[in-house]
Amino acid sequence: MALNKVFCSFWLFGLLNNVLYVVILSAAVDLVGPLVPKATVLLADILPAFLIKVSAPFFIHFIAYPHRIASLIVLSVSGMLLVTFGTLQFKIFGIIMASLSSGLGEITFLQLTHFYEENGLNGWSSGTGGAGLIGSGFYLLLTTILGIRVQSSLLLFSIFPLGFLYYFRLPPVHTYETIHERNITDLENQPNKFNLATHVSETIARLKKLIVPFMIPLSTVYLSEYLINQSVSPTLLFPLEELPFSKFRDVYVAYGTLYQLGVFISRSSASIVRIRYLFIPSILQSFNLILLILQSLYYFIPNVYIIMLLVFYEGLLGGAAYVNTFMLIIDTIPEIDREFSLGATSMSDSGGIVVSALIGLWLEPSLCNYQVDHGRDWCKLE
């Protein structure tokens, strides 16, 4: 019974932590319009999370988990209200606040899975995949199928973060309490023994051990897939009469939903399918990116349904890379370093997404302009 509660609790936390991030990306075309690169929204949605993940290994263990949970709720609710009601500048600021919440939340809950082990990680991974499916699918349902205003749809999502309060109902773990109390006691009783320079150098040394086996494969997968999602997919269009939609913006939202479906399936299947050579999904995802860039340029795939299938497959690869990376950490990293490693490695996916957003500021306009020059102006239309 306790194991089921742990799985369900972490599934909920994964859903709540990622759903706003997904909704903001799904709404990118509605927030900035067709003429502004969607990578602008992606950059605001991921850069703050990346920065907090990069800096967190140096300080996050000084902050108690309940204080982190309170911060998640304040940041994400305030951010979504700004995204819903603000001008473009305030919308971007709101996205930044939601991004900070997402980054802090991922570190927090990944580190907590150390104390609840594989059951907690399986729940978290499946929940983050569910966030993608629910976020993009629900946004598609509200705005495209039911025709509800974008502002009203975004406001509905702003109440989701209150669910983080369920953290206080987690089954207690004696090991966690003992370790946390011991760390706090050491800091209070031995202040003279703490040396900042030594702490920084030791933290960097611990990070270096994670780069090749975990960080590089995960970051390269996310670099490729987010270049596809935010920069290439808005240009993977066909004549409107050949589409099952009434607007071009609906294609973008549909691609996002199919991608998230793939992510959900693969992140929920770690107990069935394990990948121990983490460079496999990163190589396959790179091939995906090259293929879809060529499609954007040369328009050789005959219909949108094949593209949808490729986007779904892209999601399968991305989700598999994520969950198998953290499962491998639990399997191979010594227990004394496991909590640190789980939190620190989470910077890898965000790092790949940040680089993809910077490249995307150039890539999407370049692909769109090439299409317009060759008689395909769909990427400029709504």
N, C-alpha and C positions, 0 to 999 in steps of 0.2 A: 504493500500500500504506500509506504514511504517513497519507494523508488518511482512509482507512478506519479506521485505528487511532485517529486523533484523534476521528472521529465516534463510534466505539464507546466510547472512553474517556469522552467527555463524556456519552454516553447513560447509561453506568453511574453517573457522578457525579450526574446528574439524578435517576436512580432512587433512589440511596442517600440523597440529601439530602432528598427529599420523601416517601419512603415512610412514615417514622415519623409525620410530620405527618398524613398521610392515615389511617393506621391508628388513631391516637388519635381523630380525628374520627369515623371509622367506629364506634369502640368507645364513643363518648360516652354513648349510652343505657345501655350495660353498666357504665360507670364510675360514673355518677351516678344512674342510675335514671330512671324516667319522670316523676317529680314535680319534678326539678330542671331548670331551663332548660339546654338543650344549649349555649347561648351561654356558659355558665360554662366549659365545657371549651374552647370556641373562644377565649375571651378568654385563658385560660392558655396556649393553644397558639399564639397569634399575638402578643400584646402584647410579650413579651420579644424576639421576632424583630423586631418593628417598632422597638422602642427601640434595638436594636443597629444596625439599618439607618439610622435617623435620625442616630445619632452617628457611624457609621462613616466618612462622608466627611471627618471632621475628624482621624482618626487611623489608619485602616486601612492606609494606605500605609507606615506605620512598622513593620508586622508582616510578617515574611517568610512566604511561602506555606507552606513546610513546617511552621512553627509553627502556622499556622491549621489545617492538616490534623490535626495531633495534638490540638488543642483540640476539633475536631469529633468525633473518635472518643471521647474521654474524656467529653464532655458527653452525647452521645447514648446511649452504652452505659449510663452511670450513670443517666441519666434513665429509660430504658426498664425497668431493673431496679427502680427505685422505683415506676414505674407498675404493674409486674407484681405486686410483693409488698407494697407499702406500704398503710397505711391511707389514707382519703380525703385527708387533709392531705398525706401523703407522695406520693400519686399526683399531686396538683396540683403539688407541688414538682418531681416528676419530669417532668411535662409542660412546666414552665417551662424545665428544663434542656434538654430535647429541642428546645424552641422556640428557645433561644439558639443551639443548634447549627445548626438549620435556617436561621436568619437569617444567621449568619456564613457558612454554606456557600453560600447563594445569592449573597451579595456576592462571595465568593472566586471561585467558578467563573464567574460572569458576567464578572468582570474578567479572568479567564484567557482567556475566549473572544476578547478583544481581540487576543491574541497568536496565536490559532489561527483567527481570523476566522470567516467564515460557516459553515464546516464544523463548527467547535466549537460555535457557537451552535445550529445545527440539531440537533446531537447532544444538547446540554443540554436544549433545549426538548422534543424528543421523549422524552428520558429522564424529565423531570419529569412529562410526560403519562403515560408508562408507569408511573411511581410511583403515580399515582392509580388507574390501572386494576388494577395488580398488588396494591397495598395494600388497596383496598376489595374487589376481587374475591377475593383470597386469604383475607381476613378473613371474607367471606361464605361461602366454601367451607369454611373450618375450623369456624366457629361455627354456621352455619345448616344447611349440607348434611351435613357430617361429624359435627356435634354435639360437637366437641372443646371442652373447657373454655376460657373466656375467658383465664384466667391462663396456661394452657399455650400458647395461641395468641400472646399478647403476648410471652411469653418467647422464642418462636421468632424474632420480629422483632428482638430485642435484639442478635442477632449480625450483622445486616446492616451496621452502620456500619464493621465491620472492612474492608469492601471499599474504603474510602477510601484504604487503603494503596496501591491501584493508581495513585494520583497519581504515585508515584515511578517508574512505568514509562511516563509520558507521553513522547512524542517531544520531544527538546530543541528549544527555540526560542532562537536566538542573540539575537534582538531583546529578548526578555524578560530574559535574563540580563544583557545590557548595561544596559538601563534600570534594572533593580532594583539592580545593583551601583553604578550612577552615583548613584541616589537615596540609598543608604546612605552612600556616600562623601561626598556633599554635606552630609549631616546631621552626619557625624563631623568633617569638616574645616572646616566653617563654622558652628559653633554660635552665634557672636555675631551672625550675620546673620539668624537665625531669630527672628521676632517673632510672638508668639502672637496678638495682636490683629489684625495684618495677615493672618496665616494664616486666622483665622476669618472676617474680612470678605471676603477673596478667595474662600473656599469658599462662603459664602452667595451671593456674586455669581454664581458658577458654577452653583449650584443653581437660582437664579431663572430662568435661561435654559431650564431643563428643565420648568418647572411646566406651562405651557399646552400645549406640543405633545405632551408625553409623560405627565406625572404625573397630570394631571386626568382624561384619558380612561381611563387604566388603573385609577386608584383608584375611579372611579364604576362601572366594570364590576364590580369585586370587591365593592364595597359592595352592589350589587343581588344578585349571585349568592350571596354568603354569607348575606345575609338570607334568601334562598330556602332554602339548604342547611341552615342550622342553626336557623332560627326558624320558617319557614313549612312546610317539607317534613315535620317531625314531626307536623303537624296535617292533612296531606293524606291522610286516611284514609277507608276505606270499611268497610261491614260485613264481618266476618271471613269469612263464607261467600262473599263476592264476591272475595276475595283469593286469589292462588295461594300463600299462606303460611299457616302455622299460628299465628303470633304477629304482633302489630302491630309489634314491634321489628324484624322481618324486613323490613317495608316500608321503614323508614328506611335500613337497610343497603343494600337494593336500589336505592333512589333514589341513594344515594351512589355505587354502582358504575356506574350508567348515566350519571351526571354525569361521572365520571372517564373513562368510555369516550369521551364527547364531547370532553373535554379532550385526551385522548391523540390522537384523530384529527386535531383541528385544530392541535395543537402540532407534529404530525409532517408537516404539509402546507404549511409555509411556502414551500418551493421550488416549489409548484404554484399556491397561491392567496395573493396578496399584498393586504393592505388598507392603503392609505396614509392614508385619512381615519379616524383612530382613534376619532372620536366616533361612528361608525356602530354598532359593537358595544355601546358604552355606552348609546346610546339604545334599541337593541333589547332590551338586558338589563333596562332600566328598565320597559319594557312587559311583559316576562316577570314581573317582580316584582309589578306591579300586578294582572296577570291571576291569578296564583296566590294572592295575598292575597284577592282577590274569591272565588276558589274555596273557600278555607278558610272564609270567612264564609258564603257563600250556597250552596255545594254544588250548582253548576249543571252541572259536567262529569260525565257519567254513569258513567265507569268509570276504574279505576286505570291502564289501559294508555295512555290519552290523557295522563294526568299523567306517566307514565314517558317518553313521547315528548317532552313539553315539558322535562323535566329533562335529557334527553339533548341537546336543542337548546340549553339553557342552557349545558351544558358545551362545546359547539361554539363558542359566542360567547366564553366566558371564555378558552378556550385560544387562539383566534384573536387576541384582544386582547393577550394576553401575548407571544406569539412575534412578532407584527407590530410591537409597540412596540420591542422590542430589535433587530429587523432594521432598522427605520427609523433607529435610533440609529447602527448600523454604516454605513448608507448615507449619512447626512446630517451626522453630527457629525465635525469635523476630527479627524484621528488623535491629535493631542496631547491632546485632551479626551475621547477615546472610552473609555478605561479607567475614568476617573472617572465619566462619564455612565452607563455600564452598571451600575456598582455603586450609584450614587446613586438612579437611577430605580427600583431594586428596592424602595425604601421605599414606593412608591405602592400596590402591591397589598396590602402588609401594612397600610398606613394605612386603606385601604378596608375591610379585614377587621376591624380594631380597632373602627372606627365601627359596623360591622354587628353586632359582638358586643355593644357597649354598648346599641344599640337593641334587639337581640334579647333582652336580659335582661327587657325590658318586653313586646316584641312576642309572643313565643311564649306566655307565660302569658295574655296578653290574648286571643289567638286561641283558645286552648284553653278558657278560661273562657266565651267567647262560644258555642263549640260545645256545651259542657256545658249552658249555660242554654237552648239550643235543642234539647235532647234527643239530642245526639251526644257521648257520653262516652268515645269510643275513645282520645282523646289521653291519658287518665288510666290506660289499661290497658296491660299488657305483652303 
